[in-house]
Amino acid sequence: MLPLLRAMTCALIALVSTAANAASCPDWPPAKARSEILALQSQITQWDDSYHRQGVSLVADELYDQSVQRLADLRGCFAAMPASPLNPLKTARGPVAHPIPHTGLTKLPGEAAVQAWLKERTDLWIQPKVDGVAVTLVYVDGKLVSAISRGDGVFGQDWTGHAHQIEAIPRHLAWEKTVILQGELYWRLTDHVQANAGSLNARSKVAGLLARHGISEQEGANIGLFVWDWPEGPSAMTERLAGLRAMGFEDSARFSEPLEGFTQAKNWREHWYRSPLPFATDGVVIRQGERPSAERWQAKAPYWIAAWKYPFAQALAEVRKVHFNVGRSGKITPVLDIEPVRLDDRMIARISVGSLKRWQEMDIRPGDQVAISLAGLTIPRLDEVISRSVDRAPLDVPRVEDFHSLSCWQPVEGCESQFRERLKWLSGKKGLVLNGVGPGTWDKLIQAGQLNGLLDWMTLDSAQLANIPGLGERSSAKLLTSFQGAREKPFVVWLKAIGLPPATGVDLGESWAALASRSVEEWQIEPGIGSGRAQQLHAFFQDPQVQALSKQLRDEGIKGF
């Protein structure tokens, strides 16, 4: 449907965000506020130029909208800062005048806004908002004489040559009068379900082809046309749709439904979001059937039409802090604390970068804006950096060479993360399976100074546990019972709990001494043990820290040690 023009988005956001919530305003000195606002404004201007002039979208529309909203919020927070008005269409103007301006759309931000817009309006209709590029088509005596890109809504580029190569645009109409149509050129898709597949970069494919000097008939066959208005057509929507159908634009009638209220609008929005369609969509368009005469139309959002977009597939989030978690094996995983954002029905406040290498490539710092989504509709996923803070805060990044499978057996400085992961493994389902013992338990013991080694908990008595903050008499008694039960665990379970490298299929016997005496070659003759794993097993049993653990277990009378 009519594209939700970024110019209209900016204008609406400026109106609804005249004052930002003070509680969400950053505590920046004036110099930083100025530099951050100017940097974001410059980036948005770059996106606008690429989108409107070159036909290339550098950022998803929903992330663009959220970035513009953020700029408006920052301007509200720092009202004293000089601000240049955003003009998304500044570089989009072309040489060809539209016979009737493209009006754009008002974006309704949520259900309350939709209900308010619908209130006291009659003769309403709803259509899917096709995700494509807008075009004006002019027919004289039934012959296509002009195709004009949207441009700035008043002047656009001449696309007539391209139009003759697009099968979906008729070269002739069975209509004798001059006909001016406005519509959306979209990338043809088969049984496309927006909720499952997203937009698939469909709009950019069309925009990319139309930005060329010419396209082939084969390329043009992939482009469809959805006519969403006939400005000088009949005043009644039913008559306009009948006329468009008679001209051959069947989809205009097929995807236009009369609307009786908010509940029906919500149902249609959900239906088109989850049903197979021949095009990508990013929401629905709600319109009044009757509207002013075409000579009164202007290149701005009118009162008679509005868009209600689908839920965000991606959310913009500000990075608060970057953590570097070290796993039990020594792998370093950067994790971002972000300003909480909602995706679908989930509130997300923390997200993994995946790997240290990826973090280094993305160079994420506090204050950066990142895009997140839900993988498989459930798992939070970091997609990309959208904009960067001007200040690149220095971070204490762990050195890869300092961490490995045999590092950090004590919670000394720099080892806190890996040591905690060792404890979590030890008490977890792949270790000793200690009932009622989790990360919170270990944190309490560490903070109380009771754990300076992996097995120090074995010597704690009821009096010591009862004195630990956060552990009452009852909790400490249950914890002591769980700790004492660990002593009855089999030898092999203890080996895995303290970190034995995987040795699936190997008979480990019942003697630490026998295993510790094995050479690399002796490990390698075991079934399923290759050269690398044999070296890992040998290194494990020869490591001084591991040998100290074995002695501690032997002193505690654990069988096999």
Residue, then its C-alpha position, 0 to 999 in steps of 0.5 A: m500500500l502507500p509507503l509509510l513515508r519517512a518524511m511523514t514519520c519524522a513529522l509525526i514523531a516531532l509532534v508526539s515527542t515534543a518533550a521526552n520523559a525526564a526519567s529516560c534522559p541521559d545524564w550527558p554534559p552539554a558538549k556530549a549531548r550536542s555531539e551525540i545529537l549531531a552524529l545521529q542526525s547526520q546518520i539519519t540524513q545519510w539513510d534518507d539520501s540513500y533511501h529516497r535518492q538512490g533507492v537503497s535502504l541501509v536500515a530496516d524501516e522499523l529501525y529507522d523509525q525507532s532511530v528518528q524517535r530516539l533523535a526526537d527524544l534526545r532533542g526533547c531532553f536537551a531542548a537548548m541544543p540547536a536542532s536542524p529540522l529533518n527533511p528526509l526527502k531533501t535529495a529525492r526530488g526529481p525533474v518530473a512533476h506529479p500531476i497529483p501529489h503523493t500524500g504519504l501516511t500518518k503512522l499510528p503507534g499503537e492500539a490506543a492511537v488506532q482507536a482514537w483515529l477510528k473514533e467518529r469516522t465512518d465509511l472506513w476501509i482497510q488494506p494490507k500495506v504493501d512493502g514496495v516503492a510508490v509510483t504514479l501512472v498516467y494514461v491518456d486515451g487508454k495509453l500509458v504515457s508516463a510513470i513517475s517515481r515518488g521522489d519528494g511527493v511533488f517531483g519524481q524521476d521518469w520511470t516510463g522506460h522501466a514501466h514498459q518492461i514491467e508486465a504488471i503495468p498495462r500499456h493500454l487500458a480499456w478507458e477512454k479518459t485520462v487516468i492517473l493512478q497511484g500504486e506500489l511496485y512490489w517484488r512478487l512472492t509466492d505464499h509469503v507469510q510475513a509473520n514467519a518470513g519477514s520482508l526478505n529485503a523485497r522492497s530493496k530488490v525493486a528499488g535496486l532494479l528501478a535505480r538502474h538506467g534500464i531493466s529487462e522484461q525478465e527482470g520486470a516480470n518479477i515486479g508486481l503492481f498494487v494500485w492503491d488510489w485513483p485520485e480522480g476516480p469516483s468519490a465512493m470507494t465501492e465505485r472506485l474499486a469496481g472501476l479499478r477491477a474493470m481496468g484489470f487491477e483485480d488486487s485492489a478490490r481483492f485486498s480492500e475490505p470494509l471496516e466497522g471498528f477497531t476489533q475488525a481492524k485488529n482481526w484483519r491486521e492479524h489475518w494479513y500478518r499470518s496469511p499467505l500473500p503475493f507480496a511482503t507487507d509491513g502493516v495495514v492501511i486504514r482509510q476513509g472511503e470518501r476524501p477531498s478532491a484531488e486538486r486539494w491533495q498535498a505531499k504530506a500525511p492527510y487526515w483521511i488515511a493512516a497506517w498501523k504497522y505490524p509488531f517490530a521484528q527488530a528492536l533498537a536497544e541502547v547498550r548499557k554495559v559490555h560484560f566478558n563472560v569466561g566459560r568453564s572451558g575458557k571461552i570468552t563470550p561478550v554479553l550486552d546489558i541493554e536498556p530493556v526493550r519488548l519484542d513480541d511478548r518478551m522483555i529483553a535486557r541482556i543479549s549475547v554477542g556470540s563470540l569475542k571475534r564477533w564483538q571485535e568485528m562489531d566493536i560494540r561499546p556502551g552507548d551504541q544502538v544495536a538491533i535485536s530480534l528473536a531467532g525462532l520467535t523465542i531466542p534473543r539475537l543480536d543482529e547489527v550495530i545501528s549507530r555508535s556513541v561518539d565516545r568510544a568508552p575503553l573496556d577491559v577486554p580479557r586476553v584470549e591467551d589467559f584463559h583455557s580449560l585448565s585456568c581459573w581454579q580460584p576466584v582471583e581477580g580476572c578469574e571470577s567468571q570462569f570459576r563460577e562457571r566451574l561451580k555451576w557445572l560441578s553442581g549441575k545435571k552433568g556434574l554432581v546434581l546437587n539438589g537446591v544448589g545453583p548459581g545464587t548459592w555459589d555467589k553467596l558462599i563466594q561473597a562470604g569468603q567461604l570459597n577460595g577453591l573449587l572444593d572448599w564447600m566440602t569442609l563447611d559445617s552447619a554453623q558456618l553455613a548458618n552464618i552466611p548472609g542470605l542463608g537461614e537455618r532451614s536453608s543451611a540445613k538443606l544445603l549441608t544435606s546436599f553437600q554431604g550427599a555428594r560424598e556418595k557419588p561414584f568416582v566417574v561422576w566426580l571426575k566429570a564434575i571437576g572438569l574431565p574432558p569428554a571421554t565417551g566410551v572409555d572405561l575409566g575404572e575406579s582409580w585416579a592413580a591409574l588414570a594419572s599415570r597414562s601417557v598420551e599414547e595410552w589415551q589415544i589407543e582408547p576407542g573414540i579418542g583422537s590425538g587432540r583429545a588424548q593430549q587434553l586428557h593427559a594435560f588434565f591429569q598432569d595439571p598441578q591444580v587438578q592434582a591438588l583437587s584429587k588430593q583434596l578429594r582423597d583427604e575427604g575420603i572420596k572413593g577412587f581418589 
